[in-house]
Amino acid sequence: MGFLKSIFGKKEAKARQLTRPHDLLADDLITLDDSFALPKQLKGQQFKVESINTYEFEHKLTTEWQLKGVNDQAIYLTLDEDDEVYLALSMKVTRDQVEQLFDLEQFSQIFEEPGQARIQVLADQPFSELQQWLGEHYQQTSFAEFGYFHHKDYRGSRPPQEEGHGQGEEFESYQLMDDTEKYAIDIEVYHGGETEISLVMYRPVTDIREYWPAS
């Protein structure tokens, strides 16, 4: 058998096929649609998968792909899966940007019980580069939902369940959805008060026009 292998050589490994976002791995590349419906940070851009993280909630795990474009802009991708699958593309915003986009007194109601805040984007906000990331009116849909954030890909497995054994970073999640259900605001409050705020837009899976597997 060894003699035959030396004559005919080893069978070549089948090239990895990549046709859907569920299967993205680190270093894979994607190219987004050149549609005017997408903001300039996404329109026609190519992104590399920099890392893969996991959000762990009581009854679900959510995979997050951190993407990096040519301008070093960090974009985050999760999948919204219900009757259909949608891309949830998000970008983090600073406190200064939040102050320009929303009335802070109104925004603070998000963190107050019973968690039914309704907020609107300020009409005179100057951050034009964010306009296509925004709805007009948002209704709160979740309040202080507890979870863990893991800097690791747990597809096909479960995060450690024993306390103190890699359980991840604890946080509370708050979310608001706009009236069209095309945009959202995601807020994560971590231990010590560190807060991350992201603008989210939901797009069809077909907005990923090309896939380039790393290997």
C-alpha positions as CSV (number, residue, x, y, z in Angstrom):
1,M,0.0,0.0,0.0
2,G,2.8,2.4,0.9
3,F,4.4,1.7,-2.5
4,L,1.2,2.5,-4.4
5,K,0.8,5.8,-2.4
6,S,4.3,6.8,-3.5
7,I,3.4,6.2,-7.1
8,F,0.0,7.9,-7.2
9,G,0.6,10.5,-4.5
10,K,-1.8,11.5,-1.7
11,K,-5.4,12.4,-2.5
12,E,-5.7,16.2,-2.4
13,A,-7.9,17.7,0.3
14,K,-11.2,19.0,-1.0
15,A,-11.3,22.8,-1.1
16,R,-13.4,24.3,1.7
17,Q,-16.8,25.6,0.4
18,L,-18.2,28.8,2.0
19,T,-21.7,29.9,0.9
20,R,-23.5,31.2,4.0
21,P,-22.6,33.4,7.0
22,H,-23.2,30.6,9.6
23,D,-20.0,28.9,8.5
24,L,-17.6,31.9,8.7
25,L,-14.3,31.3,10.4
26,A,-11.4,33.5,11.4
27,D,-9.6,35.1,8.4
28,D,-12.4,34.5,6.0
29,L,-13.3,37.4,3.8
30,I,-16.7,38.7,2.7
31,T,-17.8,41.4,0.3
32,L,-21.0,43.3,0.8
33,D,-23.5,44.5,-1.8
34,D,-22.9,47.9,-3.5
35,S,-26.4,49.0,-2.7
36,F,-27.3,52.6,-1.9
37,A,-29.5,51.1,0.9
38,L,-26.2,50.4,2.9
39,P,-24.3,53.1,4.7
40,K,-20.8,54.1,3.5
41,Q,-19.2,52.0,6.2
42,L,-20.7,48.9,4.5
43,K,-21.5,49.7,0.9
44,G,-19.4,47.5,-1.4
45,Q,-16.8,47.0,1.3
46,Q,-14.7,43.8,1.9
47,F,-14.3,42.6,5.5
48,K,-12.1,40.1,7.1
49,V,-13.2,38.0,10.1
50,E,-10.9,39.2,12.9
51,S,-12.3,37.1,15.7
52,I,-15.4,35.1,16.7
53,N,-17.1,35.6,20.1
54,T,-20.1,34.2,21.9
55,Y,-23.0,35.8,23.8
56,E,-24.4,33.4,26.4
57,F,-27.9,34.0,27.7
58,E,-30.1,31.7,29.8
59,H,-31.7,29.9,26.9
60,K,-29.5,30.7,23.9
61,L,-26.0,31.2,22.5
62,T,-25.4,33.9,19.9
63,T,-22.3,33.9,17.7
64,E,-20.7,37.3,16.9
65,W,-18.2,37.8,14.1
66,Q,-16.0,40.8,14.5
67,L,-15.2,42.2,11.1
68,K,-12.5,44.6,10.0
69,G,-12.5,46.6,6.8
70,V,-9.9,48.4,4.8
71,N,-10.3,51.5,6.8
72,D,-9.9,49.6,10.1
73,Q,-13.6,50.2,10.9
74,A,-14.8,47.5,13.3
75,I,-18.2,46.1,12.3
76,Y,-20.0,43.3,14.2
77,L,-22.1,40.6,12.7
78,T,-24.7,38.4,14.3
79,L,-27.6,36.5,12.8
80,D,-31.2,37.2,13.6
81,E,-32.9,33.8,13.0
82,D,-36.7,33.5,13.3
83,D,-38.9,32.4,10.3
84,E,-36.1,33.9,8.1
85,V,-32.5,34.7,8.6
86,Y,-31.3,38.3,8.6
87,L,-27.8,39.8,9.0
88,A,-27.6,42.0,12.1
89,L,-24.8,44.4,11.4
90,S,-23.7,46.7,14.2
91,M,-21.3,49.5,14.9
92,K,-20.3,50.9,18.3
93,V,-20.9,54.6,19.1
94,T,-19.2,56.8,21.6
95,R,-20.9,58.7,24.4
96,D,-20.4,62.0,22.5
97,Q,-22.2,60.5,19.5
98,V,-25.1,59.3,21.7
99,E,-25.4,62.9,23.2
100,Q,-25.7,64.2,19.7
101,L,-28.2,61.6,18.5
102,F,-30.6,61.4,21.5
103,D,-32.0,63.5,24.4
104,L,-30.0,62.1,27.3
105,E,-32.8,62.5,29.8
106,Q,-35.0,60.5,27.5
107,F,-32.2,58.0,26.9
108,S,-31.7,57.4,30.6
109,Q,-35.2,56.0,30.9
110,I,-33.9,52.8,29.2
111,F,-32.2,51.8,32.5
112,E,-35.2,52.5,34.7
113,E,-37.9,50.0,35.5
114,P,-40.3,48.8,34.0
115,G,-38.0,49.0,31.0
116,Q,-40.5,50.4,28.5
117,A,-38.6,53.5,27.3
118,R,-39.6,55.1,24.0
119,I,-37.0,57.4,22.4
120,Q,-36.6,59.3,19.2
121,V,-33.6,60.5,17.2
122,L,-33.0,64.3,17.5
123,A,-34.1,66.0,14.3
124,D,-31.0,68.3,14.2
125,Q,-28.3,65.6,14.9
126,P,-25.1,66.5,12.9
127,F,-23.6,63.0,12.5
128,S,-24.5,62.5,8.9
129,E,-22.3,59.4,8.6
130,L,-24.6,57.6,11.0
131,Q,-27.9,58.6,9.4
132,Q,-28.3,55.4,7.5
133,W,-27.8,53.4,10.7
134,L,-30.8,55.1,12.4
135,G,-34.6,54.7,12.6
136,E,-36.7,57.5,13.9
137,H,-38.5,56.2,16.9
138,Y,-37.4,53.3,19.1
139,Q,-39.4,51.2,21.6
140,Q,-37.6,49.2,24.3
141,T,-37.8,45.4,23.9
142,S,-35.5,44.1,26.7
143,F,-34.5,45.2,30.1
144,A,-31.4,44.1,32.1
145,E,-31.2,40.7,30.5
146,F,-28.3,38.9,32.2
147,G,-25.6,37.2,30.1
148,Y,-22.0,36.3,29.6
149,F,-19.6,37.5,26.9
150,H,-17.0,35.0,25.7
151,H,-14.0,35.8,23.6
152,K,-14.3,32.4,22.0
153,D,-16.3,30.5,19.4
154,Y,-18.7,28.0,21.0
155,R,-20.5,26.8,17.9
156,G,-21.0,23.0,18.4
157,S,-20.2,23.1,22.1
158,R,-21.2,24.8,25.4
159,P,-19.3,27.3,27.5
160,P,-18.1,26.1,30.9
161,Q,-21.0,26.1,33.4
162,E,-18.9,25.8,36.6
163,E,-18.6,29.1,38.4
164,G,-15.1,30.6,38.0
165,H,-14.2,28.3,35.1
166,G,-14.1,30.4,32.0
167,Q,-17.7,31.7,32.4
168,G,-16.9,34.9,30.5
169,E,-17.6,38.5,31.3
170,E,-20.9,39.2,33.0
171,F,-23.2,41.9,31.5
172,E,-26.7,43.2,31.4
173,S,-28.3,43.7,28.0
174,Y,-30.9,46.3,26.9
175,Q,-32.4,46.6,23.5
176,L,-34.6,48.9,21.6
177,M,-36.2,48.4,18.2
178,D,-37.4,51.0,15.8
179,D,-41.0,51.1,14.4
180,T,-40.0,49.4,11.1
181,E,-38.0,46.7,12.9
182,K,-35.1,47.4,10.5
183,Y,-32.9,49.1,13.1
184,A,-32.1,48.6,16.8
185,I,-30.0,49.9,19.6
186,D,-28.1,47.4,21.7
187,I,-26.6,48.3,25.1
188,E,-24.3,46.2,27.2
189,V,-23.5,47.2,30.8
190,Y,-20.5,45.3,32.3
191,H,-19.3,44.9,35.8
192,G,-18.0,48.2,37.1
193,G,-20.3,50.2,34.8
194,E,-18.5,50.0,31.5
195,T,-21.1,50.5,28.8
196,E,-21.1,49.7,25.1
197,I,-23.7,51.1,22.8
198,S,-24.2,49.9,19.3
199,L,-26.4,50.9,16.4
200,V,-27.8,47.9,14.6
201,M,-29.3,47.4,11.2
202,Y,-31.0,44.3,9.8
203,R,-30.3,43.3,6.3
204,P,-31.1,40.3,4.0
205,V,-28.4,37.6,3.9
206,T,-28.0,38.2,0.2
207,D,-26.3,41.5,1.1
208,I,-23.2,39.3,1.3
209,R,-22.3,39.1,-2.3
210,E,-19.1,37.1,-2.1
211,Y,-17.4,34.7,0.3
212,W,-13.6,34.1,0.3
213,P,-12.6,31.2,2.6
214,A,-9.2,31.6,4.2
215,S,-8.2,28.0,3.4
